[in-house]
Each structure stands twice: as structure tokens, then as C-alpha cells.
């Protein structure tokens, strides 16, 4: 059996292009005892993968040139010589961008398509949901009646953050890039207000109008000028949760912006970055709570599903143009 594979060909200097990826074909080895043969079903593309394309020290090892890229994938077990995994079952974990691959099953979790759509395990019931859950629990520390602002609010993490904040009794304002997305976060996800940064001349004024009582918690998915404006409106003991910075990921120079220190000092505010793997030993706790909300219809998920293995690189690139609503997922043919 042969499998198509997507490798990192070049390290992008700015925004990635399709030329930075290489398609190849490889022979799949025969299955040995203790191994399983997997067929990729859904592939997650995420902004953080951009950081792994740089050859620099980070919280996770960078991708190597001429080797397959990896991300969160839901796959079907099509052959098994491992008693822990049955043929026909589905698993979720960090896997290579391959149509078919062999695994020992290490670090893979079995998922049930009868309880939730398989793609949801890449989003609201996967690392996306866990990111929102633990970031709010451990850094946001929400209190009922507080005002929460979410940038990148129509994306996978942002839309989940907003819903959890509403479940906690907060007033939630989302920032996104189109009127359609603003309508979605209010009608589908229950946000109280939304700001379209593309059509707003003065983000700081728009935030002040939407947050007359100031900002208690800011969930930062984007960085850049949008996040700079938030500092002017934070309240005493505000918490700023730094989850992502997609607005500056492709910058070729060190970005300049507002210095946060004076705002943090005078407001005794907290600003903390994190990665979801910080809480890996508590993932089951988070999944249990997310699944409970999801099962009761209290937590919804939106997806942008792209068809075709060959379209994985383009789907990833499209993230930086805001072409996704909710979680960007590629359904493999």
C-alpha cells in the first residue's frame, strides 16, 4: 500500500505559501505485532503550526525540513495487531499529514462517533475546547457579572471561550473580521455584543462603547493593535489570557506596540501566556466537563470543513486570511 504525504519543503519567511509544502508518496510497511494501520479521516490545521515552521527554540520542537508535518488528526483503525484498538474504531491524537500510517497506539485516544461528530474531537471536544476551558479556569478565573472580551471570537477557541464565559454568567464581547462573523457569535454562540475590526475606525472607542464597565478578562487570540487597545480599558485586578498572536505570526520584523507594563501596574492586573499542554495531566477533567455541556446542548461548535487531502496546506494558509468560521478542519478523501 502507498500513502500520500505532505512535508515541509521550506521555512516561510512571512506568510506561508503552497510552495513551502511538498507532496510525496511513500510505501506503507507491513504491520507488526502491537501496531495499528490508520487512515486519516479529519485533519486539524491550527495557527500554532506556523511557529513550528521556524527553526528556533519554542515550547515545542520545530518541524524538520523534508519530513511530514504533524497536527491533531482523527483516524480510522483499518487493521490492528494491537489488542487495545479494534478494527473499525476511531482514534484521535498527534499524527503525521499522511493518508495512511502505522502507529503503536501510544498517546492515541479512542473516540466515539456515536456520541459526537468525529470532527468535534478536533475542536470543542479536543485541544480547542481544552484550551478554552483551562485558560479560563486557571488564568481567567471568571466571576459572575464580569465583562469578558474575546479577540478572534469567531474562531475555534474564541467561540468556545465566549460560550463558557456566558455559562459562567459573564457579559461577553467578541471581536471578529466580518459582519457575518459578528452575527454568528451573537446568534449562535450567545455573545452579548460584537465588534467588526475591519469596519471600525477606532477600536478603543468601540470597546469603550461595548464595555461601559471596563474589561475584567481579555482573551487574546490575535495580539497586535487590537490587543493594544484593550489595555486602556482594563479594570482593577483584570486578567489577560494570552493564547495566540495570529496578527503577528507572519511578521518579518519584531512588532512594535503599546507597552503593557504601566497598565498592568496601575491596575494590579495579570497578563499570562499559556499552552494547553501545561494542563495535560488534567485533560480528562476538562474533557468530562466539555462533553457534559456539549451533551446538554449548552456548548455548540462551528466548523469550516475543507474537502480533500491535497487541500490541507491551502486550508492552513487560509487561517491567516480569516477564511474560517469556527474550527478549520480538512476532511480527507
C-alpha positions, 0 to 999 in steps of 0.5 A, a space after each residue: 500500500 502507498 500513502 500520500 504525504 505532505 512535508 515541509 519543503 521550506 521555512 516561510 519567511 512571512 506568510 506561508 505559501 503552497 510552495 513551502 509544502 511538498 507532496 510525496 508518496 511513500 510505501 506503507 510497511 507491513 504491520 507488526 505485532 502491537 501496531 495499528 494501520 490508520 487512515 486519516 479521516 479529519 485533519 486539524 490545521 491550527 495557527 500554532 503550526 506556523 511557529 513550528 515552521 521556524 527553526 528556533 527554540 519554542 515550547 515545542 520542537 520545530 518541524 524538520 525540513 523534508 519530513 511530514 508535518 504533524 497536527 491533531 488528526 482523527 483516524 480510522 483503525 483499518 487493521 490492528 495487531 494491537 489488542 487495545 484498538 479494534 478494527 473499525 474504531 476511531 482514534 484521535 491524537 498527534 499524527 503525521 499529514 499522511 493518508 495512511 500510517 502505522 502507529 503503536 497506539 501510544 498517546 492515541 485516544 479512542 473516540 466515539 462517533 456515536 456520541 459526537 461528530 468525529 470532527 468535534 474531537 478536533 475542536 470543542 471536544 479536543 485541544 480547542 475546547 481544552 484550551 478554552 476551558 483551562 485558560 479560563 479556569 486557571 488564568 481567567 478565573 471568571 466571576 459572575 457579572 464580569 465583562 469578558 472580551 474575546 479577540 478572534 471570537 469567531 474562531 475555534 477557541 474564541 467561540 468556545 471561550 465566549 460560550 463558557 464565559 456566558 455559562 459562567 454568567 459573564 457579559 461577553 464581547 467578541 471581536 471578529 473580521 466580518 459582519 457575518 462573523 459578528 452575527 454568528 457569535 451573537 446568534 449562535 454562540 450567545 455573545 452579548 455584543 460584537 465588534 467588526 475590526 475591519 469596519 471600525 475606525 477606532 477600536 478603543 472607542 468601540 470597546 469603550 462603547 461595548 464595555 461601559 464597565 471596563 474589561 475584567 478578562 481579555 482573551 487574546 487570540 490575535 495580539 497586535 493593535 487590537 490587543 493594544 487597545 484593550 489595555 486602556 480599558 482594563 479594570 482593577 485586578 483584570 486578567 489577560 489570557 494570552 493564547 495566540 498572536 495570529 496578527 503577528 505570526 507572519 511578521 518579518 520584523 519584531 512588532 512594535 506596540 503599546 507597552 503593557 507594563 504601566 497598565 498592568 501596574 496601575 491596575 494590579 492586573 495579570 497578563 499570562 501566556 499559556 499552552 494547553 499542554 501545561 494542563 495535560 495531566 488534567 485533560 480528562 477533567 476538562 474533557 468530562 466537563 466539555 462533553 457534559 455541556 456539549 451533551 446538554 446542548 449548552 456548548 455548540 461548535 462551528 466548523 469550516 470543513 475543507 474537502 480533500 487531502 491535497 487541500 490541507 496546506 491551502 486550508 492552513 494558509 487560509 487561517 491567516 486570511 480569516 477564511 474560517 468560521 469556527 474550527 478549520 478542519 480538512 476532511 480527507 478523501 
